[in-house]
Amino acid sequence: MSIARLGAVAVNVADINSWQHLLVDLLELDVRPRSSAEDPLFVRLDDRHHRIALYPAASDQIRRVTWEVNTPDELRQLAERVRDAELEINRVSADDPEPPQALSAIRFADPDGFPTEVVVGPLSEHSPVAHGGVISGFITGELGLGHVVYMCKDYQASVDFYTRVLGFELTDYIVWDGADATFLHCNQRHHSLALMNECFGFRGGDFNHFMIEAATLDDVGRAYDRICSAGIDLKLTLGRHTNDGVTSFYLSTPSGFGIEIGWGSQLIGSDWEVKVYDSPARWGHEVKKVR
């Protein structure tokens, strides 16, 4: 495999105050100080410089999804494969207007147009992250930042790109109600990426959600109570997935896509068996809003 883990997600946001209310006031996540209203809001979950970056902008869209590799040689080989797939690559230098928080990086748009960054040597922060009273901690480290889910114009072509070019490996499938989802891993986390066909009103190139994994089930419960009490819309209610066993809920962000907050993901081992499921939920996960 080449990609080792999911590093960070960056988003252009039209309403950064609502985002700050959600992530800081309600979920009590740690953020880096901002010197002006034009500065991005960097959200910390662990010892990385940031895991979530929010950039004030005129409209909402994914600015960048960052993946990590372990060695400079892996980055070089990956860049060659992306170039062979006829995608344009930009090598990012330290004097770039948005330098990478890493030793070295490349950037490109994937076949569905998702802005993609791959880095080696991500920057670590010497000061400890501050956890609030809602979520006690997050499962990251070698497993990376949870997962992301993309909606694809050409679903099979996207699966081919991420497996053949970027080196992801198949975990399993869920097929239900016109939806077809392929789950891919790049480490022991059940999946760091899921790819879906156009369904449920989503079009290819839409960003569905990203997931962060809390340290305990109680963390998920406390976050769920806080979000529901504040009247934040939900994408899906509390429930448990069929394939990875995660207990989670999905909240609706001010930018329209979802954040899944979950706990209890299965890990991929040498005896892993690829399966096809006919439902995403063992229980719960109803499509619902709290208001």
KOLZATI-908262 format. One line per field, with one value per residue (C-alpha): residue number from 1; residue in one letter; chain; x negated, y negated, z negated. Coordinates in steps of 0.2 Angstrom, whole numbers, plus 2048, in hexadecimal, padded with zeros to 3 digits. Each point is the difference from the previous one (the first is absolute). Layout:
N
resi	(NUM, ...)
resn	(A, ...)
chain	(A, ...)
px	(X, ...)
py	(Y, ...)
pz	(Z, ...)
% end
This chain:
291
resi	(1, 2, 3, 4, 5, 6, 7, 8, 9, 10, 11, 12, 13, 14, 15, 16, 17, 18, 19, 20, 21, 22, 23, 24, 25, 26, 27, 28, 29, 30, 31, 32, 33, 34, 35, 36, 37, 38, 39, 40, 41, 42, 43, 44, 45, 46, 47, 48, 49, 50, 51, 52, 53, 54, 55, 56, 57, 58, 59, 60, 61, 62, 63, 64, 65, 66, 67, 68, 69, 70, 71, 72, 73, 74, 75, 76, 77, 78, 79, 80, 81, 82, 83, 84, 85, 86, 87, 88, 89, 90, 91, 92, 93, 94, 95, 96, 97, 98, 99, 100, 101, 102, 103, 104, 105, 106, 107, 108, 109, 110, 111, 112, 113, 114, 115, 116, 117, 118, 119, 120, 121, 122, 123, 124, 125, 126, 127, 128, 129, 130, 131, 132, 133, 134, 135, 136, 137, 138, 139, 140, 141, 142, 143, 144, 145, 146, 147, 148, 149, 150, 151, 152, 153, 154, 155, 156, 157, 158, 159, 160, 161, 162, 163, 164, 165, 166, 167, 168, 169, 170, 171, 172, 173, 174, 175, 176, 177, 178, 179, 180, 181, 182, 183, 184, 185, 186, 187, 188, 189, 190, 191, 192, 193, 194, 195, 196, 197, 198, 199, 200, 201, 202, 203, 204, 205, 206, 207, 208, 209, 210, 211, 212, 213, 214, 215, 216, 217, 218, 219, 220, 221, 222, 223, 224, 225, 226, 227, 228, 229, 230, 231, 232, 233, 234, 235, 236, 237, 238, 239, 240, 241, 242, 243, 244, 245, 246, 247, 248, 249, 250, 251, 252, 253, 254, 255, 256, 257, 258, 259, 260, 261, 262, 263, 264, 265, 266, 267, 268, 269, 270, 271, 272, 273, 274, 275, 276, 277, 278, 279, 280, 281, 282, 283, 284, 285, 286, 287, 288, 289, 290, 291)
resn	(M, S, I, A, R, L, G, A, V, A, V, N, V, A, D, I, N, S, W, Q, H, L, L, V, D, L, L, E, L, D, V, R, P, R, S, S, A, E, D, P, L, F, V, R, L, D, D, R, H, H, R, I, A, L, Y, P, A, A, S, D, Q, I, R, R, V, T, W, E, V, N, T, P, D, E, L, R, Q, L, A, E, R, V, R, D, A, E, L, E, I, N, R, V, S, A, D, D, P, E, P, P, Q, A, L, S, A, I, R, F, A, D, P, D, G, F, P, T, E, V, V, V, G, P, L, S, E, H, S, P, V, A, H, G, G, V, I, S, G, F, I, T, G, E, L, G, L, G, H, V, V, Y, M, C, K, D, Y, Q, A, S, V, D, F, Y, T, R, V, L, G, F, E, L, T, D, Y, I, V, W, D, G, A, D, A, T, F, L, H, C, N, Q, R, H, H, S, L, A, L, M, N, E, C, F, G, F, R, G, G, D, F, N, H, F, M, I, E, A, A, T, L, D, D, V, G, R, A, Y, D, R, I, C, S, A, G, I, D, L, K, L, T, L, G, R, H, T, N, D, G, V, T, S, F, Y, L, S, T, P, S, G, F, G, I, E, I, G, W, G, S, Q, L, I, G, S, D, W, E, V, K, V, Y, D, S, P, A, R, W, G, H, E, V, K, K, V, R)
chain	(A, A, A, A, A, A, A, A, A, A, A, A, A, A, A, A, A, A, A, A, A, A, A, A, A, A, A, A, A, A, A, A, A, A, A, A, A, A, A, A, A, A, A, A, A, A, A, A, A, A, A, A, A, A, A, A, A, A, A, A, A, A, A, A, A, A, A, A, A, A, A, A, A, A, A, A, A, A, A, A, A, A, A, A, A, A, A, A, A, A, A, A, A, A, A, A, A, A, A, A, A, A, A, A, A, A, A, A, A, A, A, A, A, A, A, A, A, A, A, A, A, A, A, A, A, A, A, A, A, A, A, A, A, A, A, A, A, A, A, A, A, A, A, A, A, A, A, A, A, A, A, A, A, A, A, A, A, A, A, A, A, A, A, A, A, A, A, A, A, A, A, A, A, A, A, A, A, A, A, A, A, A, A, A, A, A, A, A, A, A, A, A, A, A, A, A, A, A, A, A, A, A, A, A, A, A, A, A, A, A, A, A, A, A, A, A, A, A, A, A, A, A, A, A, A, A, A, A, A, A, A, A, A, A, A, A, A, A, A, A, A, A, A, A, A, A, A, A, A, A, A, A, A, A, A, A, A, A, A, A, A, A, A, A, A, A, A, A, A, A, A, A, A, A, A, A, A, A, A, A, A, A, A, A, A, A, A, A, A, A, A)
px	(800, 7FB, 80C, 7FD, 80E, 80C, 7F8, 80C, 80F, 800, 811, 804, 80F, 80C, 805, 7F1, 809, 80D, 7F2, 7F6, 811, 801, 7EF, 7FA, 80F, 80A, 7F3, 7F2, 7F2, 7EF, 7FC, 7F0, 801, 805, 7F8, 80E, 811, 7F8, 7F5, 805, 807, 7F4, 808, 7F6, 804, 7EF, 7ED, 802, 7FF, 813, 80C, 80E, 7FD, 80E, 7FC, 80C, 807, 80E, 807, 7FF, 7F5, 7F3, 7EF, 7F5, 7FF, 7EF, 7F9, 7EF, 7F2, 7F2, 7F1, 7F9, 7FE, 812, 805, 7F6, 807, 811, 7FE, 7FA, 80F, 80C, 7F6, 802, 813, 7FF, 804, 7F7, 7F5, 7F9, 7F1, 803, 7F1, 7FD, 803, 811, 80E, 807, 7F0, 803, 800, 7F3, 7EF, 805, 811, 808, 812, 80C, 812, 807, 80B, 80F, 7F8, 7FD, 7F0, 7F4, 7EF, 7F4, 7F2, 7F1, 7FA, 80F, 7FD, 802, 805, 7F5, 80E, 80D, 812, 80D, 80F, 811, 80D, 80A, 7F4, 7F1, 7F5, 7FF, 7F9, 7F4, 7ED, 7FB, 812, 801, 810, 80F, 806, 808, 80E, 801, 80E, 7FA, 805, 7F8, 800, 7F6, 7F3, 7FE, 7FE, 7F3, 7F6, 7FF, 7FC, 7F4, 7F8, 800, 7FF, 810, 806, 812, 809, 812, 80F, 812, 80E, 811, 80F, 7F6, 7F0, 7F0, 7F1, 7EF, 7F5, 7ED, 7F3, 7ED, 7FC, 809, 80F, 80F, 800, 7F8, 80A, 811, 806, 812, 80A, 80C, 80F, 80C, 7FF, 7ED, 7F6, 7EE, 7F4, 80B, 7F7, 80B, 7F7, 7F1, 7FF, 7F6, 7FF, 802, 7F6, 810, 812, 805, 7F7, 80C, 80F, 7FB, 7FD, 810, 809, 7F7, 804, 812, 803, 7F9, 80C, 7F3, 807, 7FB, 7FD, 802, 805, 7F6, 7FD, 7F4, 7F9, 801, 7EE, 7F4, 80A, 7FF, 80D, 802, 80B, 7FF, 802, 803, 7F3, 802, 7F9, 80D, 7F6, 7FF, 7F4, 802, 7FB, 7FD, 7F8, 7FB, 7FA, 7FA, 7ED, 7FA, 7F6, 7F7, 810, 80C, 80E, 808, 813, 80E, 80E, 812, 802, 7F5, 807, 803, 80B, 804, 7F8, 811, 800, 807, 7FF, 802, 80A)
py	(800, 7EE, 7F5, 803, 7F6, 7F1, 7F1, 7F1, 7F8, 7ED, 7F7, 7EF, 7FA, 7F2, 7FF, 803, 7FA, 80E, 80C, 7F9, 801, 813, 806, 7F4, 7FB, 810, 80E, 7F7, 804, 7F8, 7F3, 7F6, 7ED, 7F5, 7EE, 7FA, 804, 805, 80D, 812, 809, 80F, 80E, 80C, 812, 806, 7FC, 7FA, 7EE, 802, 80D, 7F4, 7F0, 7F3, 7F2, 7F1, 7FF, 7F9, 812, 811, 80E, 80C, 7F7, 80F, 812, 805, 812, 805, 80C, 806, 7FD, 7F4, 80E, 805, 7EF, 800, 810, 7FB, 7EF, 80A, 80B, 7F1, 7F8, 811, 7FF, 7EF, 7F5, 7EF, 800, 7F1, 802, 7F4, 7F6, 7F8, 7EF, 804, 7F4, 810, 80A, 812, 803, 80E, 803, 802, 801, 802, 7FA, 805, 802, 812, 807, 7F8, 7EF, 802, 7F5, 80D, 7FD, 80E, 7FC, 808, 7FB, 7F7, 7F3, 805, 7F3, 800, 7F9, 80C, 7FF, 7FA, 80B, 7FA, 808, 807, 80B, 807, 804, 807, 810, 7F9, 804, 80D, 802, 7EE, 7F4, 80C, 801, 7F6, 805, 7FA, 800, 805, 7FC, 810, 80B, 80F, 7F4, 7F8, 811, 804, 7F0, 802, 812, 801, 7EF, 7FB, 812, 801, 812, 806, 803, 803, 7FA, 7FA, 800, 7FA, 7F6, 7FB, 7FB, 809, 7FD, 807, 7FF, 7FF, 801, 7FA, 806, 80A, 7F4, 808, 7F2, 7F0, 7FD, 805, 7FD, 7FF, 7FF, 7F2, 803, 7F8, 7EF, 7FF, 7FD, 805, 7F5, 7FD, 802, 80B, 7FF, 803, 80A, 7FE, 80E, 7FC, 809, 807, 804, 7F4, 7F2, 804, 7FF, 7F0, 7F8, 806, 7F9, 7EF, 7FF, 805, 7F4, 7F2, 803, 805, 809, 813, 809, 811, 804, 80A, 812, 80E, 805, 811, 801, 7F7, 802, 7ED, 7F8, 7EE, 7F2, 7F3, 7EE, 7F3, 7F3, 7ED, 805, 80D, 810, 80C, 804, 811, 802, 812, 80D, 813, 803, 811, 802, 808, 810, 80D, 80B, 7F2, 807, 7F4, 801, 7F7, 7F9, 7FB, 7F2, 7F3, 802, 80E, 7F4, 7ED, 7F4, 7FA, 7F1, 7F3, 7EE, 7FA, 7F1)
pz	(800, 803, 7F6, 7EE, 7F8, 801, 7FA, 800, 808, 805, 805, 807, 7F5, 802, 7EE, 7F5, 7F1, 801, 802, 7F1, 7F6, 805, 7FD, 7F2, 7F6, 802, 802, 7F7, 80C, 7FF, 80C, 805, 7FC, 80F, 802, 80C, 806, 811, 7F9, 801, 7F0, 7FD, 7F5, 7F6, 7FB, 7FB, 802, 812, 805, 805, 806, 806, 809, 803, 80C, 801, 812, 80A, 802, 7F9, 808, 7FC, 801, 7FE, 7F9, 7FA, 800, 7F9, 806, 7F5, 80B, 80D, 80C, 7FE, 804, 80F, 806, 7FD, 80A, 80F, 7FF, 7FF, 80F, 80A, 7FC, 80A, 7F1, 7FE, 7F1, 7F6, 7F5, 7F1, 7F9, 7F0, 808, 807, 7FA, 7F7, 7FB, 7FB, 7ED, 805, 806, 812, 80A, 811, 804, 80E, 804, 800, 80E, 7F7, 7FE, 7ED, 7FC, 7F9, 7F7, 7FC, 7F3, 7F8, 7EF, 7F9, 7F3, 7EE, 7F2, 7F0, 7F5, 7FA, 807, 7F5, 7FE, 7FA, 7F5, 80F, 809, 7F5, 80F, 812, 808, 80D, 800, 80D, 805, 805, 800, 801, 812, 80E, 80C, 812, 80C, 812, 812, 806, 7F1, 807, 807, 7EF, 7F8, 80D, 7FD, 7ED, 800, 80F, 800, 7ED, 7F9, 7F5, 7FD, 800, 7EF, 805, 808, 7FC, 80D, 7FB, 807, 810, 7F7, 803, 7F4, 801, 7F0, 801, 7F3, 800, 7EE, 7F3, 7FF, 808, 80D, 802, 811, 806, 812, 805, 810, 803, 7F5, 7F4, 809, 7FF, 810, 805, 7F8, 7F0, 7EF, 7F5, 7EF, 7F6, 7F0, 7F0, 7F4, 7EE, 7F2, 7F7, 803, 7F2, 80B, 80E, 7F4, 7F8, 811, 806, 7F1, 803, 812, 7FE, 7F2, 80A, 80F, 80C, 80F, 802, 810, 7F7, 7EE, 7F4, 807, 803, 811, 807, 808, 7F4, 7F0, 7FC, 7F5, 806, 805, 80E, 7FE, 80D, 802, 805, 811, 803, 7FF, 7F1, 7F2, 7F9, 7ED, 7FC, 7F5, 801, 812, 804, 805, 810, 7FC, 80B, 7FF, 806, 80C, 80D, 7FE, 809, 7F4, 805, 7F3, 7F8, 7EF, 7F3, 7F7, 800, 80C, 805, 80D, 7F5, 7FA, 7EE, 804)
% end
